[in-house]
């Protein structure tokens, strides 16, 4: 009997959960129960709590998917027994004692210095004038302009959080490299996904928002993860 998993989608910094809509539509059309988490982006602890609440609310286990900073969140939250597998989409995948910030600083910045210094409240933003070129170059300019104006800032302390849980060491893991990513240097993505021995694919022409510009490919990887862990569960 085929095992059907839930899918829990986690957004990253400077964006909200609405960007997952194309992937949501593709997966729900295939019969998956899909939930999109809205991270508060105030601290890693609060983001992990938001993901944990979403996982706990599901009937059965889930494929947990993270984009960008959301990859750090699912790394910390994904040790839950409610998680069957992890999928990283142009996402950070820190090791124990490592932060998303550590990974950012491990390779040249390709965004042109788009991430601004923390404001008086400790939140960081992506410069609006660089949002299209540095964050979502393969989306239409008007869509990029709206995303820049409605971006979800993230607390700098969340980016600096050092992992205490490392879910990719204990869960089956898939990953997607965005070949034209300017927000996370693709060399970082390739290096960390090789380190974790993730089942990795690359969308050569994709910007940082591969889940928006190439939803079919992203949905296909999520389905592949669900099929693989479902098969393992049946064999076990």
ZADO-1210 file (C-alpha; in nm, 4 decimals, padded with zeros to 6 digits):
<atoms>
<atom x="00.0000" y="00.0000" z="00.0000" code="UNK" pos="1"/>
<atom x="00.1381" y="00.3425" z="-00.0983" code="UNK" pos="2"/>
<atom x="00.2206" y="00.5626" z="00.1984" code="UNK" pos="3"/>
<atom x="00.1077" y="00.9230" z="00.1545" code="UNK" pos="4"/>
<atom x="00.3007" y="01.1832" z="00.3483" code="UNK" pos="5"/>
<atom x="00.2040" y="01.5351" z="00.4404" code="UNK" pos="6"/>
<atom x="00.4241" y="01.8147" z="00.3068" code="UNK" pos="7"/>
<atom x="00.5212" y="02.1063" z="00.5309" code="UNK" pos="8"/>
<atom x="00.6755" y="02.4037" z="00.3474" code="UNK" pos="9"/>
<atom x="00.8975" y="02.6538" z="00.5295" code="UNK" pos="10"/>
<atom x="00.9926" y="02.9902" z="00.3798" code="UNK" pos="11"/>
<atom x="01.3160" y="03.1787" z="00.4356" code="UNK" pos="12"/>
<atom x="01.4164" y="03.5358" z="00.5106" code="UNK" pos="13"/>
<atom x="01.2897" y="03.8344" z="00.3094" code="UNK" pos="14"/>
<atom x="00.9924" y="03.6356" z="00.1772" code="UNK" pos="15"/>
<atom x="00.6763" y="03.4830" z="00.3199" code="UNK" pos="16"/>
<atom x="00.4886" y="03.1615" z="00.2690" code="UNK" pos="17"/>
<atom x="00.2829" y="03.2876" z="-00.0261" code="UNK" pos="18"/>
<atom x="00.5722" y="03.2201" z="-00.2626" code="UNK" pos="19"/>
<atom x="00.5102" y="02.8481" z="-00.2176" code="UNK" pos="20"/>
<atom x="00.1735" y="02.8736" z="-00.3940" code="UNK" pos="21"/>
<atom x="00.2847" y="02.7160" z="-00.7269" code="UNK" pos="22"/>
<atom x="00.4411" y="02.4183" z="-00.5457" code="UNK" pos="23"/>
<atom x="00.1367" y="02.3950" z="-00.3185" code="UNK" pos="24"/>
<atom x="-00.0941" y="02.3754" z="-00.6195" code="UNK" pos="25"/>
<atom x="00.1110" y="02.1076" z="-00.7928" code="UNK" pos="26"/>
<atom x="00.1317" y="01.8873" z="-00.4844" code="UNK" pos="27"/>
<atom x="-00.2289" y="01.9251" z="-00.3734" code="UNK" pos="28"/>
<atom x="-00.3355" y="01.8298" z="-00.7266" code="UNK" pos="29"/>
<atom x="-00.1486" y="01.5017" z="-00.6680" code="UNK" pos="30"/>
<atom x="-00.3387" y="01.4412" z="-00.3448" code="UNK" pos="31"/>
<atom x="-00.0821" y="01.5577" z="-00.0894" code="UNK" pos="32"/>
<atom x="-00.1906" y="01.7412" z="00.2214" code="UNK" pos="33"/>
<atom x="00.0277" y="02.0528" z="00.2120" code="UNK" pos="34"/>
<atom x="00.0773" y="02.3086" z="00.4892" code="UNK" pos="35"/>
<atom x="00.2701" y="02.6340" z="00.4543" code="UNK" pos="36"/>
<atom x="00.4335" y="02.7670" z="00.7713" code="UNK" pos="37"/>
<atom x="00.4499" y="03.1423" z="00.8288" code="UNK" pos="38"/>
<atom x="00.7719" y="03.1937" z="01.0227" code="UNK" pos="39"/>
<atom x="00.7729" y="03.4919" z="01.2579" code="UNK" pos="40"/>
<atom x="01.1462" y="03.5382" z="01.1778" code="UNK" pos="41"/>
<atom x="01.1976" y="03.6895" z="01.5224" code="UNK" pos="42"/>
<atom x="01.4312" y="03.4181" z="01.6515" code="UNK" pos="43"/>
<atom x="01.5358" y="03.0673" z="01.5569" code="UNK" pos="44"/>
<atom x="01.3553" y="02.9346" z="01.8639" code="UNK" pos="45"/>
<atom x="01.0245" y="03.0929" z="01.7597" code="UNK" pos="46"/>
<atom x="01.0608" y="02.9786" z="01.3997" code="UNK" pos="47"/>
<atom x="01.1339" y="02.6232" z="01.5131" code="UNK" pos="48"/>
<atom x="00.8300" y="02.6405" z="01.7412" code="UNK" pos="49"/>
<atom x="00.6117" y="02.7492" z="01.4479" code="UNK" pos="50"/>
<atom x="00.7343" y="02.4561" z="01.2387" code="UNK" pos="51"/>
<atom x="00.6911" y="02.2128" z="01.5275" code="UNK" pos="52"/>
<atom x="00.3305" y="02.3251" z="01.5774" code="UNK" pos="53"/>
<atom x="00.2608" y="02.2663" z="01.2087" code="UNK" pos="54"/>
<atom x="00.4191" y="01.9212" z="01.2185" code="UNK" pos="55"/>
<atom x="00.2332" y="01.8205" z="01.5333" code="UNK" pos="56"/>
<atom x="-00.0979" y="01.9251" z="01.3795" code="UNK" pos="57"/>
<atom x="-00.0603" y="01.6767" z="01.0923" code="UNK" pos="58"/>
<atom x="-00.2086" y="01.3309" z="01.0867" code="UNK" pos="59"/>
<atom x="00.0979" y="01.1192" z="01.0240" code="UNK" pos="60"/>
<atom x="00.4491" y="01.2055" z="00.9174" code="UNK" pos="61"/>
<atom x="00.5610" y="01.4845" z="00.6865" code="UNK" pos="62"/>
<atom x="00.8177" y="01.5731" z="00.4264" code="UNK" pos="63"/>
<atom x="00.9696" y="01.8923" z="00.5692" code="UNK" pos="64"/>
<atom x="01.0858" y="02.1404" z="00.3061" code="UNK" pos="65"/>
<atom x="01.2897" y="02.4568" z="00.3662" code="UNK" pos="66"/>
<atom x="01.4020" y="02.7422" z="00.1434" code="UNK" pos="67"/>
<atom x="01.7007" y="02.9681" z="00.2180" code="UNK" pos="68"/>
<atom x="01.7083" y="03.0563" z="00.5920" code="UNK" pos="69"/>
<atom x="01.4243" y="02.8042" z="00.6233" code="UNK" pos="70"/>
<atom x="01.6881" y="02.5366" z="00.5691" code="UNK" pos="71"/>
<atom x="01.8464" y="02.6309" z="00.9009" code="UNK" pos="72"/>
<atom x="01.5020" y="02.6168" z="01.0614" code="UNK" pos="73"/>
<atom x="01.4266" y="02.2665" z="00.9314" code="UNK" pos="74"/>
<atom x="01.7748" y="02.1523" z="01.0334" code="UNK" pos="75"/>
<atom x="01.6917" y="02.2460" z="01.3919" code="UNK" pos="76"/>
<atom x="01.3254" y="02.1383" z="01.3871" code="UNK" pos="77"/>
<atom x="01.3508" y="01.8328" z="01.1649" code="UNK" pos="78"/>
<atom x="01.4661" y="01.5898" z="01.4326" code="UNK" pos="79"/>
<atom x="01.0995" y="01.5509" z="01.5264" code="UNK" pos="80"/>
<atom x="00.9530" y="01.2022" z="01.4955" code="UNK" pos="81"/>
<atom x="00.6855" y="01.3623" z="01.2773" code="UNK" pos="82"/>
<atom x="00.9435" y="01.4202" z="01.0010" code="UNK" pos="83"/>
<atom x="00.9985" y="01.1467" z="00.7441" code="UNK" pos="84"/>
<atom x="01.2468" y="01.3320" z="00.5219" code="UNK" pos="85"/>
<atom x="01.3974" y="01.6731" z="00.4547" code="UNK" pos="86"/>
<atom x="01.4165" y="01.8734" z="00.1322" code="UNK" pos="87"/>
<atom x="01.6430" y="02.1791" z="00.1058" code="UNK" pos="88"/>
<atom x="01.5660" y="02.4261" z="-00.1751" code="UNK" pos="89"/>
<atom x="01.8535" y="02.6725" z="-00.2293" code="UNK" pos="90"/>
<atom x="01.8789" y="02.6554" z="00.1478" code="UNK" pos="91"/>
<atom x="02.1268" y="02.6695" z="00.4304" code="UNK" pos="92"/>
<atom x="02.2124" y="02.3342" z="00.5832" code="UNK" pos="93"/>
<atom x="02.4268" y="02.4104" z="00.8892" code="UNK" pos="94"/>
<atom x="02.6136" y="02.1552" z="01.0954" code="UNK" pos="95"/>
<atom x="02.6163" y="02.1424" z="01.4759" code="UNK" pos="96"/>
<atom x="02.7619" y="02.4622" z="01.6192" code="UNK" pos="97"/>
<atom x="02.7316" y="02.6355" z="01.2818" code="UNK" pos="98"/>
<atom x="02.4936" y="02.9136" z="01.1800" code="UNK" pos="99"/>
<atom x="02.3445" y="03.0376" z="00.8553" code="UNK" pos="100"/>
<atom x="02.5644" y="03.3441" z="00.8993" code="UNK" pos="101"/>
<atom x="02.8754" y="03.1271" z="00.9186" code="UNK" pos="102"/>
<atom x="02.7801" y="02.9695" z="00.5862" code="UNK" pos="103"/>
<atom x="02.7079" y="03.3063" z="00.4219" code="UNK" pos="104"/>
<atom x="03.0554" y="03.4230" z="00.5134" code="UNK" pos="105"/>
<atom x="03.2263" y="03.1101" z="00.3788" code="UNK" pos="106"/>
<atom x="03.2142" y="03.2197" z="00.0120" code="UNK" pos="107"/>
<atom x="03.2061" y="03.5466" z="-00.1852" code="UNK" pos="108"/>
<atom x="02.8872" y="03.7527" z="-00.1754" code="UNK" pos="109"/>
<atom x="02.7256" y="03.7566" z="-00.5204" code="UNK" pos="110"/>
<atom x="02.4395" y="03.9919" z="-00.4307" code="UNK" pos="111"/>
<atom x="02.6397" y="04.3126" z="-00.4415" code="UNK" pos="112"/>
<atom x="02.6070" y="04.3704" z="-00.0701" code="UNK" pos="113"/>
<atom x="02.2280" y="04.3564" z="-00.0823" code="UNK" pos="114"/>
<atom x="02.1744" y="04.2364" z="00.2744" code="UNK" pos="115"/>
<atom x="02.1744" y="04.5476" z="00.4888" code="UNK" pos="116"/>
<atom x="02.3152" y="04.5896" z="00.8370" code="UNK" pos="117"/>
<atom x="02.0672" y="04.5324" z="01.1217" code="UNK" pos="118"/>
<atom x="01.8372" y="04.8234" z="01.1932" code="UNK" pos="119"/>
<atom x="01.7844" y="04.9740" z="01.5378" code="UNK" pos="120"/>
<atom x="01.5606" y="04.6799" z="01.6307" code="UNK" pos="121"/>
<atom x="01.8074" y="04.4150" z="01.5169" code="UNK" pos="122"/>
<atom x="01.6307" y="04.3199" z="01.1907" code="UNK" pos="123"/>
<atom x="01.7950" y="04.2833" z="00.8518" code="UNK" pos="124"/>
<atom x="01.6477" y="04.3651" z="00.5119" code="UNK" pos="125"/>
<atom x="01.7399" y="04.2945" z="00.1502" code="UNK" pos="126"/>
<atom x="01.8005" y="04.6254" z="-00.0303" code="UNK" pos="127"/>
<atom x="01.4951" y="04.7032" z="-00.2428" code="UNK" pos="128"/>
<atom x="01.6986" y="04.8357" z="-00.5339" code="UNK" pos="129"/>
<atom x="01.8921" y="04.5080" z="-00.5502" code="UNK" pos="130"/>
<atom x="01.6029" y="04.2740" z="-00.4789" code="UNK" pos="131"/>
<atom x="01.5316" y="04.1769" z="-00.8390" code="UNK" pos="132"/>
<atom x="01.8922" y="04.1194" z="-00.9437" code="UNK" pos="133"/>
<atom x="02.0077" y="03.9697" z="-00.6152" code="UNK" pos="134"/>
<atom x="01.7094" y="03.7661" z="-00.4991" code="UNK" pos="135"/>
<atom x="01.4723" y="03.6745" z="-00.7806" code="UNK" pos="136"/>
<atom x="01.6234" y="03.7642" z="-01.1181" code="UNK" pos="137"/>
<atom x="01.4159" y="03.5065" z="-01.3060" code="UNK" pos="138"/>
<atom x="01.0823" y="03.6560" z="-01.1949" code="UNK" pos="139"/>
<atom x="00.9060" y="03.9458" z="-01.3731" code="UNK" pos="140"/>
<atom x="01.0154" y="04.2923" z="-01.2559" code="UNK" pos="141"/>
<atom x="00.6714" y="04.3848" z="-01.1225" code="UNK" pos="142"/>
<atom x="00.6552" y="04.0704" z="-00.9115" code="UNK" pos="143"/>
<atom x="01.0045" y="04.1369" z="-00.7791" code="UNK" pos="144"/>
<atom x="00.9101" y="04.4953" z="-00.6930" code="UNK" pos="145"/>
<atom x="00.6133" y="04.3766" z="-00.4883" code="UNK" pos="146"/>
<atom x="00.8225" y="04.1145" z="-00.3109" code="UNK" pos="147"/>
<atom x="01.0816" y="04.3780" z="-00.2243" code="UNK" pos="148"/>
<atom x="00.8149" y="04.6090" z="-00.0830" code="UNK" pos="149"/>
<atom x="00.6459" y="04.3308" z="00.1160" code="UNK" pos="150"/>
<atom x="00.9576" y="04.1439" z="00.2261" code="UNK" pos="151"/>
<atom x="00.9656" y="03.9777" z="00.5663" code="UNK" pos="152"/>
<atom x="01.2682" y="04.1028" z="00.7602" code="UNK" pos="153"/>
<atom x="01.4495" y="03.8581" z="00.9835" code="UNK" pos="154"/>
<atom x="01.6152" y="03.9120" z="01.3188" code="UNK" pos="155"/>
<atom x="01.9934" y="03.9080" z="01.2827" code="UNK" pos="156"/>
<atom x="02.0123" y="03.6830" z="01.5899" code="UNK" pos="157"/>
<atom x="01.8176" y="03.4142" z="01.4026" code="UNK" pos="158"/>
<atom x="02.0817" y="03.4090" z="01.1282" code="UNK" pos="159"/>
<atom x="02.3535" y="03.3867" z="01.3932" code="UNK" pos="160"/>
<atom x="02.1935" y="03.0956" z="01.5826" code="UNK" pos="161"/>
<atom x="02.4322" y="02.7996" z="01.6161" code="UNK" pos="162"/>
<atom x="02.2635" y="02.4661" z="01.5486" code="UNK" pos="163"/>
<atom x="02.2109" y="02.2368" z="01.8444" code="UNK" pos="164"/>
<atom x="02.0108" y="01.9819" z="01.6405" code="UNK" pos="165"/>
<atom x="02.1198" y="01.8552" z="01.2993" code="UNK" pos="166"/>
<atom x="01.8280" y="01.6777" z="01.1376" code="UNK" pos="167"/>
<atom x="02.0090" y="01.5955" z="00.8136" code="UNK" pos="168"/>
<atom x="02.2340" y="01.3584" z="01.0075" code="UNK" pos="169"/>
<atom x="01.9386" y="01.1446" z="01.1130" code="UNK" pos="170"/>
<atom x="01.6805" y="01.1911" z="00.8347" code="UNK" pos="171"/>
<atom x="01.6854" y="01.1058" z="00.4626" code="UNK" pos="172"/>
<atom x="01.7719" y="01.4309" z="00.2867" code="UNK" pos="173"/>
<atom x="01.7256" y="01.5812" z="-00.0596" code="UNK" pos="174"/>
<atom x="01.8582" y="01.9149" z="-00.1835" code="UNK" pos="175"/>
<atom x="01.8288" y="02.1491" z="-00.4807" code="UNK" pos="176"/>
<atom x="02.1056" y="02.3851" z="-00.5909" code="UNK" pos="177"/>
<atom x="01.9923" y="02.7042" z="-00.7664" code="UNK" pos="178"/>
<atom x="02.2637" y="02.7552" z="-01.0274" code="UNK" pos="179"/>
<atom x="02.2099" y="03.1313" z="-01.0668" code="UNK" pos="180"/>
<atom x="02.1573" y="03.2044" z="-00.6978" code="UNK" pos="181"/>
<atom x="02.2944" y="03.5427" z="-00.5913" code="UNK" pos="182"/>
<atom x="02.1546" y="03.5418" z="-00.2364" code="UNK" pos="183"/>
<atom x="02.3371" y="03.2206" z="-00.1387" code="UNK" pos="184"/>
<atom x="02.6470" y="03.1505" z="-00.3424" code="UNK" pos="185"/>
<atom x="02.5773" y="02.8205" z="-00.5264" code="UNK" pos="186"/>
<atom x="02.9229" y="02.7022" z="-00.4248" code="UNK" pos="187"/>
<atom x="02.8020" y="02.7027" z="-00.0640" code="UNK" pos="188"/>
<atom x="02.4966" y="02.4982" z="-00.1594" code="UNK" pos="189"/>
<atom x="02.7027" y="02.2442" z="-00.3522" code="UNK" pos="190"/>
<atom x="02.9578" y="02.2137" z="-00.0710" code="UNK" pos="191"/>
<atom x="02.7138" y="02.1657" z="00.2162" code="UNK" pos="192"/>
<atom x="02.4904" y="01.9255" z="00.0229" code="UNK" pos="193"/>
<atom x="02.7952" y="01.7166" z="-00.0623" code="UNK" pos="194"/>
<atom x="02.8985" y="01.7257" z="00.3043" code="UNK" pos="195"/>
<atom x="02.5599" y="01.5938" z="00.4145" code="UNK" pos="196"/>
<atom x="02.5445" y="01.3342" z="00.1349" code="UNK" pos="197"/>
<atom x="02.2051" y="01.4715" z="00.0345" code="UNK" pos="198"/>
<atom x="02.0434" y="01.3411" z="-00.2814" code="UNK" pos="199"/>
<atom x="02.1157" y="01.6549" z="-00.4810" code="UNK" pos="200"/>
<atom x="01.9931" y="01.8023" z="-00.8081" code="UNK" pos="201"/>
<atom x="02.0664" y="02.1385" z="-00.9677" code="UNK" pos="202"/>
<atom x="01.8431" y="02.3774" z="-01.1584" code="UNK" pos="203"/>
<atom x="02.1131" y="02.5518" z="-01.3583" code="UNK" pos="204"/>
<atom x="01.9131" y="02.8575" z="-01.4622" code="UNK" pos="205"/>
<atom x="01.7289" y="02.9181" z="-01.1341" code="UNK" pos="206"/>
<atom x="01.7670" y="03.2225" z="-00.9132" code="UNK" pos="207"/>
<atom x="01.7407" y="03.2042" z="-00.5344" code="UNK" pos="208"/>
<atom x="01.3614" y="03.1624" z="-00.5605" code="UNK" pos="209"/>
<atom x="01.3749" y="02.8341" z="-00.7518" code="UNK" pos="210"/>
<atom x="01.0551" y="02.7221" z="-00.5797" code="UNK" pos="211"/>
<atom x="00.8708" y="03.0116" z="-00.7467" code="UNK" pos="212"/>
<atom x="01.0355" y="03.0147" z="-01.0896" code="UNK" pos="213"/>
<atom x="01.0721" y="02.6362" z="-01.1284" code="UNK" pos="214"/>
<atom x="00.7908" y="02.4880" z="-00.9198" code="UNK" pos="215"/>
<atom x="00.7572" y="02.1735" z="-01.1322" code="UNK" pos="216"/>
<atom x="01.1169" y="02.0722" z="-01.0681" code="UNK" pos="217"/>
<atom x="01.0914" y="02.1504" z="-00.6984" code="UNK" pos="218"/>
<atom x="00.7630" y="01.9621" z="-00.6598" code="UNK" pos="219"/>
<atom x="00.9166" y="01.6652" z="-00.8423" code="UNK" pos="220"/>
<atom x="01.2013" y="01.6456" z="-00.5895" code="UNK" pos="221"/>
<atom x="00.9542" y="01.6603" z="-00.2996" code="UNK" pos="222"/>
<atom x="00.7542" y="01.3794" z="-00.4590" code="UNK" pos="223"/>
<atom x="01.0726" y="01.1781" z="-00.5135" code="UNK" pos="224"/>
<atom x="01.1592" y="01.2150" z="-00.1461" code="UNK" pos="225"/>
<atom x="00.8096" y="01.1028" z="-00.0449" code="UNK" pos="226"/>
<atom x="00.8256" y="00.8044" z="-00.2789" code="UNK" pos="227"/>
<atom x="01.1679" y="00.6977" z="-00.1540" code="UNK" pos="228"/>
<atom x="01.0896" y="00.7125" z="00.2169" code="UNK" pos="229"/>
<atom x="00.7493" y="00.5559" z="00.1538" code="UNK" pos="230"/>
<atom x="00.9162" y="00.2641" z="-00.0176" code="UNK" pos="231"/>
<atom x="01.1594" y="00.2253" z="00.2711" code="UNK" pos="232"/>
<atom x="00.8704" y="00.2251" z="00.5180" code="UNK" pos="233"/>
<atom x="00.6899" y="-00.0481" z="00.3245" code="UNK" pos="234"/>
<atom x="01.0046" y="-00.2629" z="00.3047" code="UNK" pos="235"/>
<atom x="01.0721" y="-00.2128" z="00.6768" code="UNK" pos="236"/>
</atoms>
